Amino acid sequence: MITSLKNRMGTQALGKQPCWTSRAITITQRRSDIRIYQIDGEAVLFDPKTHTILQLNLTALAIFRRCDGKTTMRQVAESLAYSYNVTFDNAHNQVEQVVSLFASSKLLDVEDGV
C-alpha cells in the first residue's frame, strides 16, 4: 500500500486538529525501525511491521527527521518558516498536520492511550 502525503495534504486541512497539539509540545520520537529512502527529490518511508510505504516531499521528510523526542513543534515551525519564507502560523499548521499524519500512521513511538 502506497500513501502519498502530497496528495493527502493538498490545500485542505486534514480536519479538526488533534487535542494534543500545541506549539510548545515536544514531538514524539519516530520509530527507529522505519526506513527512509530518498528518490528524485522525494522520500519514501517504509514500515517493516505493516509492509507499507508513505511517500513524502522533502519538507515532510525534514519534519519526520525532527521527530526525535526533543524538538518542539515551535522549533520545527520556526525552522520551516525561515527556510521557506512563510509565516510562522502557516508553517506551524503544516507541522501539526504532518505530525498528526505520522501519529495516525503509527510511525511515532507513542504509549497506548495517548
N, C-alpha and C positions, 0 to 999 in steps of 0.2 A: 504494500500500500504506500503510495506516494502522496504526501500532502504538501501543497505549495503555500508557504507563508505569504508570498507576494499576492497570490490570488485571494487569500483569506483576509488580508489586511485591507487592500483596496483603499477607497476613500471613505468607507463607512466604519464606524466604530464596531467593535465586537459585541456591543450591547452594554448592559449595566456593568459598571466596573466592580470587581470583587471588593468585599468589605475590608480585606486585609491590606489593600494597597494604601500607601502613604508615602509622602516624599522622603521621610526620614527612615523608612523601614529598610533593613538590610535584606538584600536579595538572597534567597536561599541558594545554597551551593548546588551547582549542576552535578548530575550523576557522573561518577568517574568512568563508568563503562560505556558512555556514549562516545561514539567515534565521529570525528569531523573530517570531511573530505571537501577540499576546495577545487572547483572546476569552473573555468571560464568566468571569473568574476562573481560566482555564486558559491554557495556552500550546501552540503548535504550532511545532515546528522543521521547517523544510523543507530537505532536502538536494538542491541542484540537480544534483549529479553522478549521483545514483541516482533522482531524482524521487520520493523517499519522504518521508513526514512522520512525526513522532513526537509524540504527544500527551503533554504533561507537566502535572502540577499545579504550583502556584506554588512549592512547596518544591523540586521538582526543577529548575524554572527558575532559582531562586536559586542552586542548586548549579552549574548549567550556566554561569551568568554569572560564577561564581568560578573557572571553568576558564581561568585566564589565564597559566599557566606560572610564576606567582609564589606563589600561595596554596597552603598545605599542607592536607591533609585534616584535620589537627588544627584549624587555624584555622576551616575551614568548619564542622566539627562543633561547636566551641565556640560559634560564632555561632548555629547552629541550636538547640543545647541551650538557650541563653539565650532566643532568640526564641520557642521553642515550649514552654519549661518542661518539657523532657525530660532524661533523664540523658545525660551525655556519651557513654557507651558505646552507648546506643540511637541517638543522633544520628550517631556515627561509623560504626556498622554501616550505617545508611541511606546515608550519604555514599559509603562503599565500594561498596555495591550499585549506586547510581545512576551513579557514575563508571565502574564496570565495564560497565554497560549502554551508556553513552556510548562507551566504548572499543570494545566489540564491535559497536556500530552505526556505527563509523568516523566519529564526529563530532568526534574529537580529532585534533590533529596528532601523529602518532607515527611513529617511524622504523620501517622494515621490520625484522622480527625482534624487536621489543620486545613 
